Amino acid sequence: MTTWTASFLASDDDLGSAPILRREFTLDTGHGDVTSATLALSALGVVEAWLGGRRVSDHLLEPGWTSYEWRVRVVSHDVTDHLVGTEPGGDAVLALVVGNGWAAGRLAWGGGGGWYTDERAGAAELRIGFADGHEQRVATDGSWRALPSGITADQLYDGEDVDARVPDDWQRPGAVEGGSAVHTVDLGERELVADTVPPVRSLAEIAPVEVWTSPSGATLVDFGVNLVGWVRVTATGPAGTVLTLRHAEVLEHDELGTRPLRTAAATDRFTLSGGEDVFEPRFTFHGFRYASVDGWPGSQDDLRAALTAVQVGSDLHRTGTFASSHELLDTFHDNVVRGMQGNFLSVPTDCPQRDERLGWTGDIAAFAPTAAYLFDTKAFLEDWLRDVWLEQQHADGVIPFVVPDVLKYSPAEDFGKPDATAVWSDAGVWVPWTLYQAYGDTTVLAEQFDSMVAHVRRVRDHLSPQDVWDTVFQFGDWLDPDAPPEAPADAKADKGVVATICAFRSASIVAEVAELLGRDASEFRDLAARLQAGFRTTYLQEDGRITSDATTVYTLAIVFGILTPEQEAVAGDRLAELAAAAGYRISTGFAGTPFITDALTQTGHLEDAYRLLLQTECPSWLYPVTMGATTVWERWDSMLPDGSINPGQMTSFNHYALGAVADWMHRVVGGLTATAPGYASVRIAPQPGGGLTWAATAYESVHGRIAVRWELVDGELVVEATVPEGVDAVVVLPGAEERPVGAGTHTFRAPAGVPA
């Protein structure tokens, strides 16, 4: 980035609120009119800038969460129009309101916070261009002053308190005198980096669908969908009246179900000024569908009209869609999309509501292919991966459980001495590989190659003498539905089997990446061969059974390619037997669930995959839909059939990871598969089943829009395919040979019911 002259400033005094850092300045004279103005902005915390009496942008929670020990983003805004009407020699105000955010606020469930800084600080540099080429700079320095704001409390987990009685005339020149002195906050070794990720913004506004009184007498509001954001309130009432809004994802026993929030208060408090007030918190966010409102001075009809839910998230461009003849399946897919939107907020988080909201690596390892189809995640995830490598470099090559790794500071639950762990740490290999497959750009592979190598070498050093990975802590097939609620790691699948197969996949990928980049791949090919041999010797029995004989071990062995074709066929048959024995209810956890439908399809058990996908009894993907879910749950039974919340202490109703099966829906049900990185070539091969009569999927690739729609009509399968210029496509209909097709929209027909 260009030369930065601004200092990070904090108030000398505890102002009892989110501080306003303020500077009045006069536009230089003698240089003609203002022709441009750019504001560079950053914070240890989160910051909102004001210039000329207006917010600088609609971005939220800037500059976002990074591994603050080593890098902090600087965001740039064109603010020319904020100075329009201010004549040379005229006065203007530049002000920063600074919230705690991730850097200064509390994080993780163990209590405490401020892990990255003990005081919030803001920085800004305004560069104003004039007609004659002169440039004026206004940057944060010791001449600035600090004022109290109406935001009297702010924490991401706990909510925001806003007092509308606090004057807001600080936006006008000459309206404020005095204020507190400021001091410079030393950044230490932190690097300031230019922001390259899509900003957090308001994505939608949602009106209440119902307001009513609960059995306890609480006023409850339902916004119809589980969303991430906050509630905007327009209110008029006596000065000093306090409105209290508590948020939750579900109801339990007809009351707000707050137990899953754990210690997160998720409560906003608004103090009325006596006039008409509009309250909208911007230094917090909540995961919620329902809210209780206490202190409202009017009727419930008035309240319903006064509330709007504001959905927020990183503003990613939508690229992939899916629809079908199956209503529950379509709702499930909508839930996957909504859950991703709520959890792609600055970093890819696990959940958005309780005292956690961390960048768990296992979740994105599972979900990355689905994410890259639904939205353009390239810049977002590439930036996150830079923090993965930074964390590794300061942890002996270990990819931590969460990135940014706040758990190394927090007294949260002790998983033992952190070390590489299957699936979670494998994110450092699987996510960049997914981005390369989606966008065809090797840049991410080159940038992350050292990270990928460091991970597989760390795994290599932990192999047992049998060349299997059965050492150190493993999450294993986390949240196996047969595990007790209080012991989510107690899965049926042997942890060593899961870890060894995942290590084989990662070593194989790194070998491919090395070849793509012109590096020596022999070390990684040899490691993959060692792992494959160790797996077959230690875990694969003569009859083809795999140690622990669980659905996940067969799933991973098939999809990750560790078996011979003959062994794979045996494993597929056994997987189908186990799926049937479970009544086509889910029997896999975090490790196996994203891949089980692929494993069944790959081994000739398509109808078994459909029966599993379309199951509505718990545990299943569609059971939550039958219970009214509007996002994907963390546990298959986050809510029990009687409407009570799962008794476990780890229960979220918005967790995208188990929605990873949408990737299979796009490729197999919809019928669109990339056969070369960046969708340079594709295979159009819908595989109808499960009683569906039509399905459609479309993806906006780097080459253009690719779309597939199929329908069963009078005994025929009718397929319509749209292919853009620059994409090589083949169409494969059941029972037919591959057929190359060029750019354009084409229609194909084949007899229905013919095996693929």
Secondary structure, DSSP 8 states (H G I E B T S, - for coil): --------EEESS--SS--EEEEEEE--SSS-SEEEEEEEEEEESEEEEEETTEES-S-BSBT----TTTEEEEEEEE-GGGSTT--TT-EEEEEEEEE-HHHHSB-STTS-B-SS-SS-EEEEEEEEEETTS-EEEEE--TT-EEE--SEEEEETTTEEEEETTS--GGGSTTS----B-EEE---TT-EEEE--S--EEEEEEE--SEEEE-TTS-EEEEEEEEEEEEEEEEEE-STT-EEEEEEESEEETTEEE-GGGTT---EEEEE--SSEEEE---S--EEEEEEEEE---S-HHHHHHHEEEEEEEE---B-EEEEES-HHHHHHHHHHHHHHHHHBSSSB-S-SSSS----BHHHHHHHHHHHHHHB--HHHHHHHHHHHHHHHHTTTT---SBSS-GGGTS-----SS----TTTTTHHHHHHHHHHHHH--THHHHHHHHHHHHHHHHHHTT--TTS----S----STT-TTS-TT-TT--SS-HHHHHHHHHHHHHHHHHHHHHHTT---HHHHHHHHHHHHHHHHHTB-TTS-BTT--HHHHHHHHHTT-S-HHHHHHHHHHHHHHHHHTTT-----TTTTTTHHHHHHHTT-HHHHHHHHH--SSSSSSHHHHTT-SS--SSTTSB-TTS-B-SSS---S---GGGGGHHHIIIIIS-EEESSGGGSEEEE-----TT--EEEEEEEETTEEEEEEEEEETTEEEEEEEE-TT-EEEE--TTS--EEE-SEEEEEEEETT---
